């Protein structure tokens, strides 16, 4: 800073000296001109010259000071710049060549193509493909295909229904990616049969005795039928399972023979027009068949008809939430997808099932419950089962697309139950 002040002072002194010299020379020139002109104009010329000289001297002095000030400012700026850290210079802009434009257009085209492909795939997967067709055996045909593919049985075991998870199972992570270490998916399904049998109060309704004749409506490949015959009701019971799928009935019969369960038998039969006499069974069991029925009222009436007085009716089925309030447009759209992707005609609420049972005039002690909490993780558990063991899918390329659609529908089902649009309904009652 001292160097800066000294430099500034020296510059100022030099500028002042130069200005004074110039003013002196100007004054001398004015005096010489006055002598040449004569005495008449001496006073006027002398006054003008002096004033002009003074003005010139002042201006010159200011001009001389300005470079000095600029020099001082420049010194300060240089010191400030030296103290500021250097920034990397931005690379100069270079104009793109034709090749760059081609590459850019190619990348943009690839991006647009990929976006279109994703949107197209989403549109296809969001469009249901297995709509229920009235008057046709749509459900039976779908289960025929699933049975023949063997994939559903591989992952779901003998039980084509959801599993049951106790609170302690859920706390330990059952149903997650590695939830099989807590509770196996097939084990959860077997537990569901045991829990459903206990909840039905069939033995209490029968004076403490086990039911002797049991009907399983919509038996699938007979997992629940055989468990009722071998464990719940026992070997003294006669358990009959009915299904619309010829392949399911054949597979169920083969499994019963392989497991040596002779008191379980299977028939192909329409649940809406059963061939059994009135008052035939001590217990009528229906696990996840109601959602497939195109006439829920007839479905309940037929089961009540073949049930003996004092016999127990127990139903487990997917239900929509009770109305009112009325379903929103979004809710209707979500339900419609679930209808049309897995050949469901429609769903009703738990309360609706109870009212249908009571409406027959032949039932008493009708009761309903929501088991969503105990079953909802089954949806993702079934997906994780495939993720953990994907080889069966990859070895059957023909069903990749169908498997992908089923995974999407499983997740949509889970969301519908999680949003309380759907409920897992349990209904029970005793025939008068």
MORABEL-V130865 format. One record per residue. N is the residue number from 0. RES is the residue in one small letter. PHI is phi as a letter, one per 30 degrees, with the letter a starting at -180 (NA if undefined). Layout:
n:N res:RES phi:PHI
n:N res:RES phi:PHI
This chain:
n:0 res:x phi:NA
n:1 res:x phi:d
n:2 res:x phi:d
n:3 res:x phi:d
n:4 res:x phi:d
n:5 res:x phi:d
n:6 res:x phi:d
n:7 res:x phi:d
n:8 res:x phi:d
n:9 res:x phi:d
n:10 res:x phi:d
n:11 res:x phi:d
n:12 res:x phi:d
n:13 res:x phi:d
n:14 res:x phi:d
n:15 res:x phi:d
n:16 res:x phi:d
n:17 res:x phi:d
n:18 res:x phi:d
n:19 res:x phi:d
n:20 res:x phi:d
n:21 res:x phi:d
n:22 res:x phi:d
n:23 res:x phi:d
n:24 res:x phi:d
n:25 res:x phi:d
n:26 res:x phi:d
n:27 res:x phi:d
n:28 res:x phi:d
n:29 res:x phi:d
n:30 res:x phi:d
n:31 res:x phi:d
n:32 res:x phi:d
n:33 res:x phi:d
n:34 res:x phi:d
n:35 res:x phi:d
n:36 res:x phi:d
n:37 res:x phi:k
n:38 res:x phi:d
n:39 res:x phi:d
n:40 res:x phi:c
n:41 res:x phi:d
n:42 res:x phi:d
n:43 res:x phi:d
n:44 res:x phi:d
n:45 res:x phi:d
n:46 res:x phi:d
n:47 res:x phi:d
n:48 res:x phi:d
n:49 res:x phi:d
n:50 res:x phi:d
n:51 res:x phi:d
n:52 res:x phi:d
n:53 res:x phi:d
n:54 res:x phi:d
n:55 res:x phi:d
n:56 res:x phi:d
n:57 res:x phi:d
n:58 res:x phi:d
n:59 res:x phi:d
n:60 res:x phi:d
n:61 res:x phi:d
n:62 res:x phi:d
n:63 res:x phi:d
n:64 res:x phi:d
n:65 res:x phi:d
n:66 res:x phi:e
n:67 res:x phi:d
n:68 res:x phi:d
n:69 res:x phi:d
n:70 res:x phi:d
n:71 res:x phi:d
n:72 res:x phi:d
n:73 res:x phi:d
n:74 res:x phi:d
n:75 res:x phi:d
n:76 res:x phi:d
n:77 res:x phi:d
n:78 res:x phi:d
n:79 res:x phi:d
n:80 res:x phi:d
n:81 res:x phi:d
n:82 res:x phi:d
n:83 res:x phi:d
n:84 res:x phi:d
n:85 res:x phi:d
n:86 res:x phi:c
n:87 res:x phi:d
n:88 res:x phi:d
n:89 res:x phi:d
n:90 res:x phi:d
n:91 res:x phi:d
n:92 res:x phi:d
n:93 res:x phi:c
n:94 res:x phi:d
n:95 res:x phi:d
n:96 res:x phi:d
n:97 res:x phi:d
n:98 res:x phi:d
n:99 res:x phi:d
n:100 res:x phi:d
n:101 res:x phi:d
n:102 res:x phi:d
n:103 res:x phi:d
n:104 res:x phi:d
n:105 res:x phi:d
n:106 res:x phi:d
n:107 res:x phi:d
n:108 res:x phi:d
n:109 res:x phi:d
n:110 res:x phi:d
n:111 res:x phi:d
n:112 res:x phi:d
n:113 res:x phi:d
n:114 res:x phi:d
n:115 res:x phi:d
n:116 res:x phi:d
n:117 res:x phi:d
n:118 res:x phi:d
n:119 res:x phi:d
n:120 res:x phi:d
n:121 res:x phi:d
n:122 res:x phi:d
n:123 res:x phi:d
n:124 res:x phi:d
n:125 res:x phi:d
n:126 res:x phi:c
n:127 res:x phi:e
n:128 res:x phi:b
n:129 res:x phi:b
n:130 res:x phi:d
n:131 res:x phi:d
n:132 res:x phi:c
n:133 res:x phi:e
n:134 res:x phi:i
n:135 res:x phi:c
n:136 res:x phi:d
n:137 res:x phi:d
n:138 res:x phi:d
n:139 res:x phi:d
n:140 res:x phi:d
n:141 res:x phi:d
n:142 res:x phi:d
n:143 res:x phi:e
n:144 res:x phi:d
n:145 res:x phi:d
n:146 res:x phi:d
n:147 res:x phi:d
n:148 res:x phi:d
n:149 res:x phi:i
n:150 res:x phi:d
n:151 res:x phi:d
n:152 res:x phi:d
n:153 res:x phi:d
n:154 res:x phi:d
n:155 res:x phi:c
n:156 res:x phi:i
n:157 res:x phi:d
n:158 res:x phi:c
n:159 res:x phi:c
n:160 res:x phi:a
n:161 res:x phi:d
n:162 res:x phi:c
n:163 res:x phi:c
n:164 res:x phi:b
n:165 res:x phi:d
n:166 res:x phi:e
n:167 res:x phi:d
n:168 res:x phi:d
n:169 res:x phi:d
n:170 res:x phi:d
n:171 res:x phi:d
n:172 res:x phi:j
n:173 res:x phi:d
n:174 res:x phi:j
n:175 res:x phi:d
n:176 res:x phi:e
n:177 res:x phi:c
n:178 res:x phi:d
n:179 res:x phi:d
n:180 res:x phi:d
n:181 res:x phi:c
n:182 res:x phi:a
n:183 res:x phi:d
n:184 res:x phi:d
n:185 res:x phi:d
n:186 res:x phi:e
n:187 res:x phi:d
n:188 res:x phi:d
n:189 res:x phi:d
n:190 res:x phi:d
n:191 res:x phi:d
n:192 res:x phi:e
n:193 res:x phi:d
n:194 res:x phi:d
n:195 res:x phi:d
n:196 res:x phi:d
n:197 res:x phi:d
n:198 res:x phi:d
n:199 res:x phi:d
n:200 res:x phi:i
n:201 res:x phi:d
n:202 res:x phi:d
n:203 res:x phi:d
n:204 res:x phi:d
n:205 res:x phi:c
n:206 res:x phi:i
n:207 res:x phi:i
n:208 res:x phi:c
n:209 res:x phi:d
n:210 res:x phi:d
n:211 res:x phi:c
n:212 res:x phi:c
n:213 res:x phi:b
n:214 res:x phi:c
n:215 res:x phi:c
n:216 res:x phi:c
n:217 res:x phi:i
n:218 res:x phi:d
n:219 res:x phi:i
n:220 res:x phi:c
n:221 res:x phi:i
n:222 res:x phi:d
n:223 res:x phi:d
n:224 res:x phi:e
n:225 res:x phi:d
n:226 res:x phi:d
n:227 res:x phi:d
n:228 res:x phi:d
n:229 res:x phi:c
n:230 res:x phi:b
n:231 res:x phi:d
n:232 res:x phi:d
n:233 res:x phi:j
n:234 res:x phi:d
n:235 res:x phi:d
n:236 res:x phi:d
n:237 res:x phi:c
n:238 res:x phi:c
n:239 res:x phi:c
n:240 res:x phi:c
n:241 res:x phi:b
n:242 res:x phi:a
n:243 res:x phi:d
n:244 res:x phi:c
n:245 res:x phi:d
n:246 res:x phi:d
n:247 res:x phi:d
n:248 res:x phi:d
n:249 res:x phi:d
n:250 res:x phi:d
n:251 res:x phi:d
n:252 res:x phi:d
n:253 res:x phi:d
n:254 res:x phi:d
n:255 res:x phi:d
n:256 res:x phi:d
n:257 res:x phi:d
n:258 res:x phi:c
n:259 res:x phi:h
n:260 res:x phi:c
n:261 res:x phi:d
n:262 res:x phi:d
n:263 res:x phi:c
n:264 res:x phi:b
n:265 res:x phi:b
n:266 res:x phi:b
n:267 res:x phi:d
n:268 res:x phi:a
n:269 res:x phi:d
n:270 res:x phi:d
n:271 res:x phi:d
n:272 res:x phi:b
n:273 res:x phi:d
n:274 res:x phi:c
n:275 res:x phi:d
n:276 res:x phi:d
n:277 res:x phi:d
n:278 res:x phi:h
n:279 res:x phi:c
n:280 res:x phi:c
n:281 res:x phi:d
n:282 res:x phi:b
n:283 res:x phi:c
n:284 res:x phi:c
n:285 res:x phi:b
n:286 res:x phi:c
n:287 res:x phi:h
n:288 res:x phi:c
n:289 res:x phi:e
n:290 res:x phi:d
n:291 res:x phi:d
n:292 res:x phi:d
n:293 res:x phi:d
n:294 res:x phi:b
n:295 res:x phi:d
n:296 res:x phi:d
n:297 res:x phi:d
n:298 res:x phi:e
n:299 res:x phi:d
n:300 res:x phi:d
n:301 res:x phi:d
n:302 res:x phi:d
n:303 res:x phi:d
n:304 res:x phi:d
n:305 res:x phi:d
n:306 res:x phi:d
n:307 res:x phi:d
n:308 res:x phi:e
n:309 res:x phi:i
n:310 res:x phi:d
n:311 res:x phi:c
n:312 res:x phi:c
n:313 res:x phi:b
n:314 res:x phi:b
n:315 res:x phi:b
n:316 res:x phi:a
n:317 res:x phi:d
n:318 res:x phi:b
n:319 res:x phi:d
n:320 res:x phi:d
n:321 res:x phi:d
n:322 res:x phi:b
n:323 res:x phi:d
n:324 res:x phi:d
n:325 res:x phi:d
n:326 res:x phi:d
n:327 res:x phi:d
n:328 res:x phi:d
n:329 res:x phi:d
n:330 res:x phi:d
n:331 res:x phi:d
n:332 res:x phi:d
n:333 res:x phi:d
n:334 res:x phi:d
n:335 res:x phi:d
n:336 res:x phi:d
n:337 res:x phi:d
n:338 res:x phi:d
n:339 res:x phi:d
n:340 res:x phi:d
n:341 res:x phi:b
n:342 res:x phi:h
n:343 res:x phi:c
n:344 res:x phi:d
n:345 res:x phi:a
n:346 res:x phi:c
n:347 res:x phi:b
n:348 res:x phi:d
n:349 res:x phi:e
n:350 res:x phi:d
n:351 res:x phi:d
n:352 res:x phi:d
n:353 res:x phi:d
n:354 res:x phi:d
n:355 res:x phi:d
n:356 res:x phi:d
n:357 res:x phi:d
n:358 res:x phi:d
n:359 res:x phi:d
n:360 res:x phi:i
n:361 res:x phi:c
n:362 res:x phi:c
n:363 res:x phi:b
n:364 res:x phi:h
n:365 res:x phi:d
n:366 res:x phi:b
n:367 res:x phi:b
n:368 res:x phi:a
n:369 res:x phi:c
n:370 res:x phi:c
n:371 res:x phi:e
n:372 res:x phi:e
n:373 res:x phi:d
n:374 res:x phi:b
n:375 res:x phi:d
n:376 res:x phi:d
n:377 res:x phi:e
n:378 res:x phi:e
n:379 res:x phi:d
n:380 res:x phi:e
n:381 res:x phi:d
n:382 res:x phi:d
n:383 res:x phi:d
n:384 res:x phi:e
n:385 res:x phi:d
n:386 res:x phi:d
n:387 res:x phi:d
n:388 res:x phi:b
n:389 res:x phi:d
n:390 res:x phi:e
n:391 res:x phi:e
n:392 res:x phi:d
n:393 res:x phi:d
n:394 res:x phi:d
n:395 res:x phi:b
n:396 res:x phi:e
n:397 res:x phi:d
n:398 res:x phi:c
n:399 res:x phi:e
n:400 res:x phi:d
n:401 res:x phi:d
n:402 res:x phi:d
n:403 res:x phi:d
n:404 res:x phi:d
n:405 res:x phi:d
n:406 res:x phi:d
n:407 res:x phi:d
n:408 res:x phi:d
n:409 res:x phi:e
n:410 res:x phi:d
n:411 res:x phi:d
n:412 res:x phi:d
n:413 res:x phi:e
n:414 res:x phi:d
n:415 res:x phi:d
n:416 res:x phi:d
n:417 res:x phi:d
n:418 res:x phi:d
n:419 res:x phi:i
n:420 res:x phi:d
n:421 res:x phi:c
n:422 res:x phi:b
n:423 res:x phi:c
n:424 res:x phi:d
n:425 res:x phi:b
n:426 res:x phi:b
n:427 res:x phi:b
n:428 res:x phi:a
n:429 res:x phi:b
n:430 res:x phi:d
n:431 res:x phi:d
